[in-house]
Amino acid sequence: MLALQTTPISLSAASVALVGLALIGSLLGATGSVVVRRLRNPVGKYRLLYAGVLFPYTLLAYAVFALTGFGTALLTTLPAVPELVTRVLADFVTFLAAGCVWIISYLPTVRGIRDVRDVDLATSTSIRKMTRYVIGVSALLTVVLVPLQVVSIESSPLALAAGLAALVVGMLYAAPWLISILRSTSRPTGDTADRVERLCDRAGLSVRDVRILDTENGETADSLVRGPPNYRRLFVTSTFLDAFDDETATALLAVEAGKLRIHVFEVRVVSVLVGGITLIASVIGNGPQWPLLGVALTSVLVGFALSQRRIRAADEYAAEQVGRATVADALTEYAEVHALEPTRRRIPNPLSIRVALGDRIDRLRS
């Protein structure tokens, strides 16, 4: 986004800010990795480290870069170019800088993940994949967010909200193609294509086409479906097809089919979008501040609760397709492949969009 500071910092100050934030991020990643490896269920805690510590820190770094005019400062050495080009390049550089902070924060955790999961994943391979992803996401965010900069928050908050909503919906509908750009994918052929088609038929999963995500020894066995209703694309990792037999893979795909039928993903997106728009309106003073803040919090909490209910409903749909015991066994094997310990909660976490894996397994077996 466009820097909010009218006078950007100097080039030397921008460099110091980048180096300083990167060093702090590296320290956070290294310290977090040491702590996580000593905890119970370290793989799950690594995911929490990424989502709860390193990603928010990266967002903080981006805010610092944007507010101080980091991108504009780095472009001072370039010849004069049109204002729009300068704005686009400044935004791209700012996103890249935040991405660099994320990569450097992530780097110290690679060895820990490799050890706790016992996978043969080279650090260079992991960083190369992450770098490609960061560059792609930076370019994407620049292209889609620059048009929003012409909308003034103070003068037209409604237009900004509409623009944000259109942006999110557009990215969701374009997800099948965006994922293929950001990740290494291939079309299944021969026996693999026949097997995937057979698994989808047994799971009750209807998609237009399939792509295989190359995990490159990452051994992440996952599947997901993205795209508009008339163009659903299934993504499965190469490890998913190698690690699971047909019965387990069918059960896991049946869960995906259940999520698709009851719109789990859409519920999550809408709740976060409504919460985000009302939060923006509350912060900028466009309406009663505290009621809007209450609406933002309520929409997120209600959306998360609905998401948890629908995940359980998706498990029920999968159970109808292949049997409750089969789904429970598949979720258990999924945890074993990823070196996860199925967690259980006496009281559901209202701030989570997920249901504890152990609770899902127990519910299916009860």
C-alpha positions in Angstrom: 0.0 0.0 0.0 1.0 3.6 -0.4 3.3 4.9 2.4 1.3 7.3 4.7 4.3 9.4 5.5 4.7 12.4 3.1 8.4 12.7 3.5 10.1 9.3 3.2 13.1 8.3 5.3 16.6 8.5 3.9 18.2 5.6 2.0 20.6 4.8 4.9 17.7 4.9 7.4 15.7 2.5 5.2 18.6 0.1 5.0 19.1 0.2 8.8 15.4 -0.5 9.3 15.4 -3.5 7.0 18.5 -4.9 8.6 17.2 -4.3 12.1 13.8 -5.8 11.5 15.4 -8.8 9.8 17.8 -9.5 12.7 15.0 -9.3 15.2 12.9 -11.6 13.0 15.8 -14.1 12.8 16.2 -14.0 16.6 12.4 -14.6 17.0 12.6 -17.5 14.6 15.6 -19.1 16.3 14.4 -18.6 19.8 10.9 -19.9 18.9 12.4 -22.9 17.2 14.4 -23.8 20.3 11.4 -23.4 22.6 9.0 -25.3 20.2 11.3 -28.3 19.9 11.1 -28.8 23.7 7.3 -28.8 23.8 4.8 -31.5 23.4 3.6 -31.9 19.8 6.3 -29.8 18.3 5.0 -29.9 14.7 1.7 -28.4 15.8 3.6 -25.8 17.8 5.7 -24.9 14.8 2.4 -24.1 12.9 1.4 -21.9 15.9 4.8 -20.2 15.8 4.3 -19.3 12.2 0.7 -18.2 12.5 0.9 -16.5 15.9 4.4 -15.0 16.0 6.3 -14.8 12.8 3.4 -13.9 10.5 2.2 -11.1 12.8 5.8 -9.8 13.1 6.0 -9.7 9.3 2.8 -7.7 9.2 4.3 -5.3 11.7 7.5 -5.0 9.6 5.3 -4.2 6.6 3.5 -1.5 8.6 6.8 0.0 9.6 8.0 0.0 6.0 4.8 1.5 4.6 4.4 4.2 7.2 8.0 5.3 6.8 8.1 5.4 3.0 10.6 2.6 2.7 9.9 1.8 -0.9 10.1 5.5 -2.0 13.4 5.9 -0.1 14.9 3.0 -2.0 13.7 4.4 -5.3 15.5 7.8 -4.8 18.5 6.4 -6.7 16.5 5.7 -9.8 15.9 8.2 -12.7 12.7 10.2 -12.6 9.7 8.2 -13.7 5.9 8.9 -13.9 4.2 9.1 -10.5 2.0 6.0 -11.1 5.1 3.9 -12.0 6.9 5.2 -8.9 3.9 4.3 -6.7 3.7 0.8 -8.2 7.5 0.1 -7.8 7.4 1.6 -4.2 4.6 -0.7 -3.2 6.3 -3.8 -4.8 9.6 -3.0 -3.0 7.8 -2.5 0.3 6.1 -5.9 0.0 9.4 -7.5 -1.0 11.1 -6.0 2.1 8.4 -7.5 4.3 8.8 -10.8 2.5 12.5 -10.7 3.1 11.8 -10.2 6.8 9.5 -13.3 6.7 12.1 -15.4 4.9 14.9 -14.5 7.4 12.5 -15.2 10.3 11.5 -18.5 8.8 15.1 -19.6 8.0 16.1 -20.6 11.5 13.1 -22.9 11.8 13.8 -25.1 8.8 16.3 -27.3 10.6 13.9 -27.8 13.5 11.0 -28.7 11.3 13.3 -31.1 9.4 14.4 -32.8 12.6 11.0 -33.1 14.3 9.3 -34.4 11.2 12.4 -36.5 10.1 12.1 -35.3 6.5 14.9 -34.9 4.0 14.3 -31.3 3.1 17.3 -29.2 2.2 17.4 -25.7 3.6 18.3 -24.3 0.2 15.2 -26.0 -1.4 12.9 -24.6 1.3 14.3 -21.1 1.0 14.1 -21.2 -2.8 10.4 -22.2 -2.7 9.7 -19.6 -0.1 11.5 -16.9 -2.2 9.5 -17.7 -5.2 6.3 -17.5 -3.2 7.2 -14.2 -1.7 8.0 -12.6 -5.0 4.8 -13.9 -6.5 2.7 -12.7 -3.6 4.4 -9.3 -3.6 3.7 -8.9 -7.3 0.1 -10.0 -6.9 -0.6 -7.7 -3.9 0.9 -4.8 -5.8 -1.2 -5.3 -8.9 -4.5 -5.8 -7.0 -4.0 -3.2 -4.2 -2.6 -0.2 -6.2 -6.1 0.6 -7.6 -7.4 0.9 -4.0 -4.9 3.7 -3.3 -6.9 6.1 -5.4 -9.7 5.8 -2.9 -9.4 8.1 0.1 -10.4 6.4 3.4 -11.5 9.7 4.9 -13.6 10.8 1.9 -15.0 7.5 0.6 -14.9 4.7 3.2 -17.9 2.9 1.5 -16.0 2.8 -1.7 -12.9 1.4 0.1 -15.0 -1.3 1.7 -16.6 -2.2 -1.6 -13.1 -2.3 -3.2 -11.8 -4.6 -0.5 -14.7 -6.9 -0.8 -14.4 -7.0 -4.6 -10.6 -7.7 -4.2 -11.2 -10.6 -1.8 -13.9 -12.2 -3.9 -11.8 -11.7 -7.1 -8.8 -13.4 -5.5 -11.0 -16.3 -4.3 -12.4 -16.9 -7.7 -8.9 -16.6 -9.3 -7.4 -19.0 -6.7 -7.1 -22.0 -9.1 -4.8 -20.0 -11.4 -3.0 -18.1 -8.7 -1.9 -21.2 -6.9 -0.6 -22.7 -10.1 1.5 -19.5 -10.6 2.8 -19.4 -7.0 3.5 -23.1 -6.7 5.1 -25.8 -8.9 2.2 -27.9 -10.3 1.6 -30.5 -12.9 -1.3 -32.3 -14.5 -1.8 -35.9 -13.5 -1.4 -38.3 -16.3 -1.8 -42.1 -17.0 -2.4 -44.2 -13.9 -2.1 -41.2 -11.6 -4.9 -39.4 -13.4 -7.1 -42.6 -13.4 -6.5 -43.1 -9.7 -7.3 -39.5 -8.8 -10.5 -39.7 -10.8 -11.5 -42.9 -9.1 -10.8 -41.5 -5.6 -12.9 -38.4 -6.3 -15.8 -40.5 -7.5 -15.7 -42.6 -4.4 -15.4 -39.5 -2.2 -18.3 -37.7 -3.9 -16.0 -34.9 -4.8 -16.9 -33.1 -8.1 -14.2 -30.9 -9.6 -13.4 -29.7 -13.1 -9.7 -30.6 -13.1 -6.8 -31.6 -10.8 -3.3 -30.3 -10.3 -0.4 -32.1 -8.4 1.6 -29.8 -6.1 5.3 -30.8 -6.1 6.3 -31.0 -2.4 10.0 -31.5 -3.3 10.8 -33.8 -0.3 8.7 -31.6 2.0 6.4 -34.6 2.6 3.3 -32.5 3.2 0.3 -34.7 2.4 -2.5 -32.2 1.8 -5.4 -31.6 -0.5 -7.6 -28.6 -1.1 -10.3 -27.4 -3.5 -10.4 -23.8 -4.8 -12.3 -21.8 -7.4 -15.8 -20.5 -8.3 -18.7 -22.9 -8.3 -18.5 -23.6 -12.0 -14.7 -24.1 -11.9 -13.5 -26.1 -9.0 -9.9 -27.3 -9.1 -8.5 -29.9 -6.8 -4.9 -29.6 -5.6 -3.2 -32.5 -4.0 0.4 -32.8 -3.1 2.6 -35.5 -4.5 3.2 -36.8 -1.0 -0.6 -37.1 -0.5 -0.8 -39.7 -3.4 2.4 -41.5 -2.2 1.7 -41.6 1.5 -1.9 -42.7 1.6 -3.6 -45.8 0.3 -6.9 -45.5 -1.7 -9.1 -46.0 1.4 -7.4 -43.2 3.4 -7.1 -40.9 0.4 -10.8 -41.4 -0.4 -11.8 -40.5 3.2 -9.7 -37.4 3.3 -11.1 -36.3 -0.1 -14.6 -37.0 1.2 -13.9 -34.5 4.0 -12.9 -31.9 1.4 -16.1 -32.7 -0.5 -18.1 -32.1 2.7 -16.3 -28.8 3.3 -17.1 -27.8 -0.3 -20.8 -28.7 0.0 -21.4 -26.8 3.2 -19.2 -23.8 2.2 -16.7 -23.9 5.1 -14.2 -21.7 3.2 -16.8 -19.1 2.2 -18.0 -18.8 5.8 -14.5 -18.1 7.0 -13.9 -15.5 4.4 -17.2 -13.7 4.8 -16.8 -13.5 8.6 -13.3 -12.1 8.4 -14.3 -9.7 5.6 -17.3 -8.4 7.5 -15.2 -8.1 10.7 -12.4 -6.3 8.8 -14.7 -3.8 7.1 -16.5 -2.9 10.3 -13.2 -2.6 12.2 -11.9 -0.2 9.6 -15.1 1.8 9.8 -14.8 1.9 13.6 -11.1 3.0 13.5 -11.6 5.8 11.0 -14.7 7.1 12.8 -17.3 6.4 10.1 -20.2 5.7 12.4 -20.6 4.8 16.1 -17.2 3.5 17.1 -17.9 1.1 19.9 -21.0 -0.5 18.3 -19.0 -1.1 15.1 -16.2 -2.5 17.1 -18.6 -4.9 18.8 -20.0 -5.9 15.4 -16.5 -6.6 14.1 -15.7 -8.9 17.1 -19.1 -10.6 17.0 -18.9 -11.3 13.3 -15.5 -12.9 13.7 -16.5 -15.0 16.7 -19.8 -16.1 15.1 -17.9 -16.9 11.9 -15.4 -19.0 13.7 -18.1 -20.9 15.6 -20.0 -21.6 12.3 -16.7 -22.8 10.8 -16.2 -25.3 13.6 -19.8 -26.6 13.3 -19.4 -26.9 9.5 -16.1 -28.8 9.9 -17.9 -31.3 12.1 -20.7 -31.5 9.5 -18.1 -32.1 6.8 -16.8 -35.1 8.8 -20.3 -36.4 9.0 -20.7 -36.1 5.2 -17.4 -38.1 4.8 -18.7 -40.7 7.3 -21.8 -41.2 5.1 -19.6 -41.7 2.1 -17.0 -44.2 3.5 -17.9 -44.9 7.1 -17.1 -43.3 10.4 -14.3 -45.6 11.4 -12.6 -45.1 8.0 -12.7 -41.3 8.4 -11.3 -41.5 11.9 -8.5 -43.9 10.8 -7.7 -41.5 7.9 -7.4 -38.5 10.2 -5.2 -40.5 12.5 -3.0 -41.5 9.7 -2.9 -37.9 8.4 -1.6 -36.9 11.9 1.0 -39.7 11.8 2.3 -38.7 8.4 2.8 -35.1 9.5 4.2 -36.1 13.0 1.3 -34.4 14.6 -0.2 -35.4 18.0 -4.0 -35.1 17.7 -4.9 -32.4 20.2 -8.1 -32.4 22.4 -9.9 -29.6 24.1 -12.4 -29.8 26.9 -13.7 -26.4 25.9 -13.6 -25.4 22.1 -11.4 -22.4 21.3 -13.6 -19.5 20.2 -10.7 -17.8 18.5 -9.9 -20.8 16.2 -11.5 -21.6 12.8 -10.5 -25.2 13.3 -11.7 -28.1 15.5 -9.0 -29.9 17.4 -8.0 -33.0 15.4 -8.2 -35.3 18.4 -11.8 -34.1 19.1 -12.8 -34.8 15.5 -11.3 -38.3 15.7 -13.0 -39.1 19.1 -16.4 -37.8 17.8 -16.2 -40.1 14.8 -15.3 -43.1 16.9 -18.0 -42.4 19.6 
